[in-house]
Amino acid sequence: MTGFKSDFLRVMQERGHVNQGTDLGALDELALKGVLSGYIGFDATADSLHVGSLAVIMMLRRLQQTGHRPIVLMGGGTTKVGDPSDKTGLRQMLSDEQIDANIASLKGIFSNYLTFGDAPTDAVMVNNADWLDELDYVPFLREVGRHFTINRMLAFDFVKRRLEQELPLTFLEFNYMIMQGYDFVELNQRLGCALQMGGSDQWGNIVNGVELGRRMKNVELFGLTTPLIATASGAKMGKTVSGAVWLKKERLSSYDYWQFWRNTEDADVGRFLKLFTDMPLDEIARLEKLQDAEINEAKKILAFEATKLAHGDAAAKAAADTAREVFEGGGKGSDLPSFEFPKDTAPLVVDIVVALGFVASRGEAKRLIEQGGLRLNDAPVTAITATIQGGDIDATGTARLSAGKKRHALVKAV
């Protein structure tokens, strides 16, 4: 559907966030009538989200930017069960204390993208444990479970995949889709929420919630999904050789986060500027037309704007300055990730490379050395037994370690 009247759906479409919707025409009309409340659910399995979640976080941001209220639903209850839709095994069980700590940490990430408060369009964060933990099992089955057929649940792709591969699907996990559908109904009753958003892999769960609202409460609810983001070469968004690209700066330095975006494929620059920054569309149109070496300037702008949202303006500027110093000025760059060691020791370079997250194991570090891809102060490291010696450290107590052309870190004797 095109030609939306509401700012919300028009912006979502222009920015590339629209994949599927349950009734986009009616949703468009609803968004014109007043403040629309919409939510996305996030389970609290870790203390940070990664770039793979950023597309849906930006959906909440666009909702607020266009005059509506985003609801961040934390899965304090569903985290105890586990979403089986993209998994091949049962999720590790976390304690209530671990879940609560993760939720507190995640709110700091969302605060970088959303304005929380008490105003009509201010974001709110709620926890589905507030109602799921209080449910009585038999009444829940009678009131909610009767609206879900086993026939339909078995038709879900992730269920069929588990069964075809003879992988276990526990009764606990099977309940997840019922609980997620019930979340939508509960948020509608508590907060007047009429919209659930998510990635396209959540379409079935979202539709379940829409239909459950109609059957249980005779209310009209809406669903909207964004495409799952992959790079132009087909790689999954947010995954690198060294692991996940975390949004929390304590998990991934601002420099490494900036560098991730700087390394965007040429064909993805325009699309990622629309999805992951607030830059005006006419400026993005100019930048995405750049060719050859000039496209690198657009990548630097993407890296700065994306890092500014995630880590703040000062961190983005420091990361950009460090990159400029490292790649253009030949310096060490004070904002590079660092590894510290006692000055009276001589640590193995392979251990440092693993600790920095440049590679996942000592075996990979050894292969990197054998292939000539590791350098200490721009000199190739040739032995897997190489250590950091006193002569490698300059007057400030630092050396620079590089893996390939794009990953750099400071090694500091303290």
JOMO-V73263 format. One record per pair of residues at least 4 apart in sequence whose ideal C-beta (glycine too) atoms are under 8 Angstrom apart, sorted by the first residue. I is the first residue (numbers start at 1). J is the second residue. If there is no record, write none. Layout:
i:I j:J
i:I j:J
This chain:
i:1 j:21
i:1 j:24
i:1 j:25
i:2 j:13
i:4 j:8
i:4 j:9
i:4 j:10
i:4 j:13
i:4 j:24
i:4 j:28
i:5 j:9
i:5 j:10
i:5 j:28
i:5 j:29
i:5 j:32
i:6 j:10
i:6 j:28
i:6 j:29
i:6 j:31
i:6 j:32
i:6 j:66
i:7 j:11
i:7 j:31
i:7 j:66
i:7 j:67
i:8 j:12
i:8 j:31
i:8 j:36
i:8 j:62
i:8 j:63
i:8 j:66
i:8 j:67
i:8 j:68
i:9 j:13
i:9 j:18
i:9 j:24
i:9 j:27
i:9 j:28
i:9 j:31
i:10 j:14
i:11 j:15
i:11 j:62
i:11 j:65
i:11 j:66
i:12 j:17
i:12 j:18
i:12 j:59
i:12 j:62
i:12 j:224
i:13 j:17
i:13 j:18
i:14 j:274
i:14 j:281
i:15 j:58
i:15 j:62
i:15 j:274
i:15 j:275
i:15 j:281
i:16 j:227
i:16 j:271
i:16 j:274
i:16 j:275
i:17 j:55
i:17 j:58
i:17 j:59
i:17 j:62
i:17 j:226
i:17 j:275
i:18 j:24
i:18 j:224
i:18 j:226
i:19 j:200
i:19 j:225
i:19 j:226
i:19 j:227
i:20 j:200
i:20 j:203
i:20 j:223
i:20 j:224
i:20 j:225
i:21 j:27
i:21 j:222
i:21 j:223
i:21 j:224
i:21 j:225
i:22 j:27
i:22 j:206
i:22 j:207
i:22 j:210
i:22 j:221
i:22 j:222
i:22 j:223
i:22 j:224
i:23 j:27
i:23 j:222
i:24 j:28
i:24 j:224
i:25 j:29
i:26 j:30
i:26 j:220
i:26 j:222
i:27 j:31
i:27 j:195
i:27 j:222
i:27 j:224
i:28 j:32
i:29 j:33
i:30 j:36
i:30 j:194
i:30 j:222
i:31 j:36
i:31 j:66
i:31 j:68
i:35 j:67
i:35 j:68
i:35 j:69
i:35 j:120
i:35 j:121
i:36 j:63
i:36 j:68
i:36 j:69
i:36 j:194
i:36 j:195
i:37 j:68
i:37 j:69
i:37 j:70
i:37 j:71
i:37 j:187
i:37 j:191
i:37 j:192
i:37 j:193
i:37 j:194
i:37 j:195
i:38 j:60
i:38 j:63
i:38 j:68
i:38 j:69
i:38 j:70
i:38 j:71
i:38 j:193
i:38 j:194
i:38 j:195
i:38 j:196
i:38 j:197
i:38 j:224
i:39 j:70
i:39 j:71
i:39 j:72
i:39 j:73
i:39 j:184
i:39 j:187
i:39 j:193
i:39 j:195
i:39 j:196
i:39 j:197
i:40 j:56
i:40 j:57
i:40 j:59
i:40 j:60
i:40 j:70
i:40 j:71
i:40 j:72
i:40 j:73
i:40 j:196
i:40 j:197
i:40 j:198
i:41 j:73
i:41 j:74
i:41 j:75
i:41 j:78
i:41 j:128
i:41 j:180
i:41 j:183
i:41 j:196
i:41 j:198
i:42 j:49
i:42 j:53
i:42 j:72
i:42 j:73
i:42 j:74
i:42 j:75
i:42 j:106
i:43 j:74
i:43 j:75
i:43 j:78
i:43 j:79
i:43 j:82
i:43 j:83
i:44 j:74
i:44 j:75
i:44 j:76
i:44 j:79
i:44 j:94
i:44 j:99
i:44 j:102
i:44 j:103
i:44 j:106
i:45 j:79
i:45 j:91
i:45 j:92
i:45 j:94
i:45 j:102
i:46 j:102
i:47 j:101
i:47 j:102
i:47 j:105
i:47 j:106
i:47 j:248
i:47 j:251
i:48 j:105
i:48 j:106
i:48 j:109
i:48 j:246
i:48 j:247
i:48 j:248
i:48 j:250
i:48 j:251
i:49 j:53
i:49 j:54
i:49 j:57
i:49 j:106
i:49 j:109
i:49 j:246
i:49 j:247
i:49 j:248
i:50 j:54
i:50 j:238
i:50 j:244
i:50 j:245
i:50 j:246
i:50 j:247
i:51 j:237
i:51 j:238
i:51 j:244
i:51 j:245
i:51 j:246
i:51 j:247
i:51 j:260
i:52 j:229
i:52 j:236
i:52 j:237
i:52 j:238
i:52 j:239
i:52 j:244
i:53 j:57
i:53 j:238
i:53 j:247
i:54 j:58
i:54 j:238
i:54 j:247
i:54 j:276
i:55 j:59
i:55 j:199
i:55 j:226
i:55 j:227
i:55 j:228
i:55 j:229
i:55 j:237
i:55 j:275
i:55 j:276
i:56 j:60
i:56 j:197
i:56 j:198
i:56 j:199
i:56 j:226
i:57 j:61
i:57 j:110
i:57 j:113
i:58 j:62
i:58 j:113
i:58 j:275
i:58 j:276
i:59 j:63
i:59 j:197
i:59 j:224
i:59 j:226
i:60 j:64
i:60 j:70
i:60 j:72
i:60 j:110
i:60 j:113
i:60 j:114
i:60 j:123
i:60 j:197
i:61 j:65
i:61 j:70
i:61 j:113
i:61 j:114
i:62 j:66
i:63 j:68
i:63 j:69
i:63 j:70
i:63 j:197
i:64 j:68
i:64 j:69
i:64 j:70
i:64 j:114
i:64 j:115
i:64 j:121
i:64 j:123
i:65 j:278
i:67 j:121
i:68 j:121
i:69 j:120
i:69 j:121
i:69 j:122
i:69 j:123
i:69 j:124
i:70 j:114
i:70 j:123
i:70 j:124
i:71 j:123
i:71 j:124
i:71 j:125
i:71 j:126
i:71 j:187
i:71 j:191
i:71 j:193
i:72 j:107
i:72 j:110
i:72 j:114
i:72 j:123
i:72 j:124
i:72 j:125
i:72 j:126
i:73 j:125
i:73 j:126
i:73 j:127
i:73 j:128
i:73 j:183
i:73 j:187
i:74 j:103
i:74 j:106
i:74 j:125
i:74 j:126
i:74 j:127
i:74 j:128
i:75 j:79
i:75 j:127
i:75 j:128
i:76 j:80
i:76 j:99
i:76 j:100
i:76 j:103
i:76 j:127
i:76 j:128
i:76 j:129
i:76 j:130
i:76 j:132
i:76 j:133
i:77 j:81
i:77 j:127
i:77 j:128
i:77 j:129
i:77 j:131
i:77 j:132
i:77 j:133
i:77 j:179
i:78 j:82
i:78 j:83
i:78 j:128
i:78 j:132
i:78 j:176
i:78 j:179
i:78 j:180
i:78 j:183
i:79 j:94
i:79 j:99
i:79 j:102
i:80 j:93
i:80 j:94
i:80 j:99
i:80 j:129
i:81 j:91
i:81 j:172
i:81 j:173
i:81 j:175
i:81 j:176
i:81 j:179
i:82 j:87
i:82 j:90
i:82 j:91
i:82 j:172
i:82 j:173
i:82 j:176
i:83 j:87
i:83 j:91
i:83 j:173
i:83 j:176
i:83 j:180
i:84 j:158
i:84 j:159
i:84 j:162
i:84 j:169
i:84 j:173
i:84 j:174
i:84 j:176
i:85 j:156
i:85 j:158
i:85 j:201
i:85 j:202
i:85 j:204
i:85 j:205
i:86 j:158
i:86 j:201
i:87 j:91
i:87 j:158
i:88 j:162
i:88 j:165
i:88 j:167
i:89 j:167
i:89 j:168
i:90 j:168
i:90 j:170
i:90 j:172
i:90 j:173
i:91 j:173
i:94 j:98
i:94 j:99
i:94 j:102
i:95 j:99
i:96 j:100
i:97 j:101
i:98 j:102
i:99 j:103
i:99 j:129
i:100 j:104
i:101 j:105
i:102 j:106
i:103 j:107
i:103 j:127
i:104 j:108
i:105 j:109
i:105 j:248
i:106 j:110
i:107 j:111
i:107 j:116
i:107 j:125
i:108 j:112
i:108 j:248
i:109 j:113
i:109 j:247
i:109 j:248
i:109 j:310
i:110 j:114
i:110 j:116
i:110 j:123
i:110 j:125
i:111 j:116
i:112 j:247
i:112 j:309
i:112 j:310
i:112 j:311
i:112 j:312
i:113 j:309
i:114 j:123
i:115 j:122
i:115 j:123
i:116 j:122
i:116 j:123
i:116 j:124
i:116 j:125
i:117 j:122
i:117 j:123
i:118 j:122
i:124 j:191
i:126 j:130
i:126 j:187
i:126 j:190
i:126 j:191
i:128 j:132
i:128 j:179
i:128 j:183
i:128 j:186
i:129 j:133
i:130 j:134
i:131 j:135
i:131 j:186
i:132 j:179
i:132 j:182
i:132 j:183
i:135 j:139
i:135 j:140
i:136 j:140
i:137 j:141
i:138 j:142
i:139 j:143
i:140 j:144
i:140 j:145
i:140 j:182
i:141 j:145
i:141 j:146
i:142 j:146
i:143 j:216
i:144 j:148
i:144 j:178
i:144 j:181
i:144 j:182
i:144 j:212
i:144 j:216
i:145 j:178
i:147 j:211
i:147 j:212
i:147 j:215
i:147 j:216
i:148 j:152
i:148 j:153
i:148 j:177
i:148 j:178
i:148 j:181
i:148 j:208
i:148 j:212
i:149 j:153
i:150 j:154
i:151 j:155
i:152 j:156
i:153 j:159
i:153 j:174
i:153 j:177
i:154 j:159
i:154 j:160
i:154 j:163
i:155 j:159
i:155 j:160
i:156 j:160
i:156 j:177
i:156 j:204
i:157 j:161
i:157 j:204
i:158 j:162
i:159 j:163
i:159 j:169
i:159 j:174
i:160 j:164
i:161 j:165
i:161 j:167
i:162 j:167
i:162 j:168
i:162 j:169
i:163 j:167
i:163 j:169
i:169 j:173
i:169 j:174
i:170 j:174
i:171 j:175
i:172 j:176
i:175 j:179
i:176 j:180
i:177 j:181
i:177 j:204
i:177 j:205
i:177 j:208
i:178 j:182
i:178 j:208
i:179 j:183
i:180 j:184
i:180 j:205
i:180 j:208
i:180 j:209
i:181 j:185
i:181 j:205
i:181 j:208
i:181 j:209
i:181 j:211
i:181 j:212
i:182 j:186
i:182 j:209
i:182 j:212
i:183 j:187
i:183 j:209
i:184 j:188
i:184 j:193
i:184 j:196
i:184 j:206
i:184 j:209
i:184 j:210
i:184 j:212
i:184 j:213
i:184 j:221
i:185 j:189
i:185 j:209
i:185 j:212
i:185 j:213
i:185 j:216
i:185 j:217
i:186 j:190
i:187 j:191
i:187 j:193
i:188 j:192
i:188 j:193
i:188 j:194
i:188 j:213
i:188 j:217
i:188 j:219
i:188 j:221
i:189 j:217
i:194 j:219
i:194 j:220
i:194 j:221
i:194 j:222
i:195 j:221
i:195 j:222
i:195 j:223
i:195 j:224
i:196 j:206
i:196 j:209
i:196 j:210
i:196 j:221
i:196 j:222
i:196 j:223
i:196 j:224
i:197 j:206
i:197 j:223
i:197 j:224
i:197 j:225
i:197 j:226
i:198 j:202
i:198 j:203
i:198 j:205
i:198 j:206
i:198 j:225
i:198 j:226
i:199 j:225
i:199 j:226
i:199 j:227
i:199 j:228
i:200 j:225
i:200 j:226
i:200 j:227
i:200 j:228
i:201 j:228
i:202 j:206
i:202 j:225
i:203 j:207
i:203 j:223
i:203 j:225
i:204 j:208
i:205 j:209
i:206 j:210
i:206 j:223
i:206 j:225
i:207 j:211
i:207 j:223
i:208 j:212
i:209 j:213
i:209 j:221
i:209 j:223
i:210 j:214
i:210 j:221
i:210 j:222
i:210 j:223
i:211 j:215
i:212 j:216
i:213 j:217
i:213 j:219
i:213 j:220
i:213 j:221
i:214 j:218
i:214 j:219
i:214 j:220
i:214 j:221
i:228 j:237
i:229 j:237
i:229 j:275
i:230 j:234
i:230 j:235
i:230 j:236
i:230 j:237
i:231 j:235
i:231 j:237
i:231 j:264
i:231 j:265
i:231 j:268
i:232 j:265
i:232 j:266
i:232 j:267
i:232 j:268
i:233 j:265
i:235 j:239
i:238 j:244
i:238 j:245
i:239 j:243
i:239 j:244
i:239 j:245
i:240 j:244
i:240 j:245
i:240 j:260
i:241 j:359
i:241 j:360
i:242 j:357
i:242 j:358
i:242 j:359
i:242 j:360
i:242 j:407
i:243 j:357
i:243 j:360
i:245 j:252
i:245 j:257
i:245 j:260
i:246 j:251
i:246 j:252
i:247 j:251
i:247 j:252
i:247 j:257
i:247 j:310
i:248 j:252
i:249 j:253
i:249 j:254
i:249 j:257
i:249 j:310
i:249 j:311
i:249 j:315
i:252 j:256
i:252 j:257
i:253 j:257
i:253 j:335
i:253 j:336
i:253 j:337
i:254 j:258
i:254 j:307
i:254 j:311
i:254 j:315
i:254 j:316
i:254 j:318
i:254 j:319
i:254 j:335
i:255 j:259
i:255 j:318
i:255 j:319
i:255 j:322
i:255 j:323
i:255 j:333
i:255 j:335
i:255 j:336
i:255 j:337
i:256 j:260
i:256 j:337
i:256 j:407
i:257 j:261
i:257 j:306
i:257 j:307
i:257 j:310
i:257 j:311
i:257 j:319
i:258 j:262
i:258 j:303
i:258 j:304
i:258 j:306
i:258 j:307
i:258 j:316
i:258 j:319
i:258 j:320
i:258 j:323
i:259 j:263
i:259 j:303
i:259 j:319
i:259 j:323
i:259 j:406
i:259 j:407
i:260 j:303
i:261 j:272
i:261 j:276
i:261 j:299
i:261 j:302
i:261 j:303
i:261 j:306
i:261 j:307
i:262 j:299
i:262 j:300
i:262 j:302
i:262 j:303
i:262 j:323
i:263 j:299
i:263 j:406
i:264 j:268
i:264 j:269
i:264 j:272
i:264 j:299
i:264 j:302
i:264 j:303
i:265 j:269
i:266 j:295
i:268 j:272
i:269 j:273
i:269 j:287
i:269 j:288
i:269 j:295
i:269 j:298
i:269 j:299
i:269 j:302
i:270 j:274
i:270 j:284
i:270 j:285
i:270 j:287
i:270 j:288
i:271 j:275
i:272 j:276
i:272 j:277
i:272 j:302
i:272 j:306
i:273 j:277
i:273 j:279
i:273 j:284
i:273 j:287
i:273 j:288
i:273 j:298
i:273 j:301
i:273 j:302
i:273 j:305
i:274 j:281
i:274 j:284
i:276 j:302
i:276 j:305
i:276 j:306
i:276 j:309
i:277 j:284
i:277 j:302
i:277 j:305
i:277 j:306
i:277 j:309
i:278 j:305
i:278 j:309
i:279 j:283
i:279 j:284
i:279 j:301
i:279 j:305
i:280 j:284
i:281 j:285
i:282 j:286
i:283 j:287
i:284 j:288
i:285 j:289
i:286 j:290
i:287 j:297
i:287 j:298
i:287 j:301
i:288 j:298
i:290 j:294
i:290 j:295
i:290 j:297
i:290 j:298
i:291 j:295
i:294 j:298
i:295 j:299
i:296 j:300
i:297 j:301
i:298 j:302
i:299 j:303
i:300 j:304
i:300 j:320
i:300 j:323
i:301 j:305
i:302 j:306
i:303 j:307
i:303 j:319
i:303 j:320
i:303 j:323
i:304 j:308
i:304 j:316
i:304 j:317
i:304 j:319
i:304 j:320
i:305 j:309
i:305 j:316
i:306 j:310
i:307 j:311
i:307 j:315
i:307 j:316
i:307 j:319
i:307 j:320
i:308 j:312
i:308 j:313
i:308 j:315
i:308 j:316
i:311 j:315
i:311 j:316
i:311 j:319
i:312 j:316
i:313 j:317
i:314 j:318
i:315 j:319
i:316 j:320
i:317 j:321
i:318 j:322
i:318 j:334
i:318 j:335
i:319 j:323
i:319 j:335
i:320 j:324
i:321 j:325
i:321 j:333
i:321 j:335
i:322 j:326
i:322 j:333
i:322 j:334
i:322 j:335
i:322 j:336
i:323 j:327
i:323 j:333
i:324 j:328
i:324 j:329
i:325 j:329
i:325 j:331
i:325 j:332
i:325 j:333
i:325 j:334
i:326 j:330
i:326 j:331
i:326 j:332
i:326 j:333
i:326 j:336
i:326 j:408
i:332 j:336
i:332 j:398
i:332 j:400
i:332 j:410
i:333 j:408
i:333 j:410
i:336 j:400
i:336 j:408
i:336 j:409
i:336 j:410
i:337 j:356
i:337 j:409
i:337 j:410
i:338 j:398
i:338 j:409
i:338 j:410
i:338 j:411
i:338 j:412
i:339 j:352
i:339 j:355
i:339 j:356
i:339 j:401
i:339 j:409
i:339 j:410
i:339 j:411
i:339 j:412
i:340 j:412
i:340 j:413
i:340 j:414
i:341 j:345
i:341 j:347
i:341 j:352
i:341 j:388
i:341 j:411
i:341 j:412
i:341 j:413
i:341 j:414
i:342 j:413
i:342 j:414
i:343 j:393
i:343 j:397
i:343 j:413
i:343 j:414
i:346 j:387
i:346 j:388
i:346 j:389
i:347 j:351
i:347 j:352
i:347 j:387
i:347 j:388
i:348 j:352
i:348 j:385
i:348 j:386
i:348 j:387
i:349 j:353
i:349 j:365
i:349 j:369
i:349 j:374
i:349 j:376
i:349 j:381
i:349 j:386
i:349 j:387
i:349 j:388
i:349 j:401
i:350 j:354
i:350 j:362
i:350 j:365
i:350 j:366
i:350 j:369
i:350 j:384
i:350 j:386
i:351 j:355
i:351 j:362
i:351 j:365
i:352 j:356
i:352 j:388
i:352 j:401
i:352 j:411
i:353 j:358
i:353 j:359
i:353 j:365
i:353 j:368
i:353 j:374
i:353 j:401
i:353 j:403
i:354 j:358
i:354 j:359
i:354 j:360
i:354 j:361
i:354 j:362
i:354 j:364
i:354 j:365
i:356 j:401
i:356 j:409
i:358 j:365
i:358 j:368
i:358 j:403
i:358 j:407
i:358 j:409
i:359 j:364
i:359 j:365
i:359 j:368
i:359 j:403
i:360 j:364
i:361 j:365
i:362 j:366
i:363 j:367
i:364 j:368
i:365 j:369
i:365 j:374
i:365 j:384
i:366 j:370
i:366 j:384
i:367 j:371
i:368 j:373
i:368 j:374
i:368 j:403
i:369 j:373
i:369 j:374
i:369 j:381
i:369 j:382
i:369 j:383
i:369 j:384
i:369 j:386
i:370 j:384
i:372 j:380
i:373 j:403
i:373 j:404
i:374 j:380
i:374 j:381
i:374 j:401
i:374 j:402
i:374 j:403
i:375 j:379
i:375 j:380
i:375 j:381
i:375 j:401
i:375 j:402
i:376 j:381
i:376 j:386
i:376 j:388
i:376 j:392
i:376 j:399
i:376 j:400
i:376 j:401
i:376 j:402
i:376 j:411
i:377 j:392
i:377 j:399
i:377 j:400
i:378 j:400
i:378 j:402
i:381 j:386
i:382 j:386
i:388 j:392
i:388 j:393
i:388 j:399
i:388 j:411
i:388 j:413
i:389 j:393
i:392 j:399
i:392 j:411
i:393 j:397
i:393 j:398
i:393 j:399
i:393 j:411
i:393 j:413
i:394 j:398
i:394 j:399
i:397 j:412
i:397 j:413
i:397 j:414
i:398 j:410
i:398 j:411
i:398 j:412
i:398 j:413
i:399 j:410
i:399 j:411
i:400 j:408
i:400 j:409
i:400 j:410
i:400 j:411
i:401 j:408
i:401 j:409
i:401 j:410
i:401 j:411
i:402 j:407
i:402 j:408
i:402 j:409
i:403 j:407
i:403 j:408
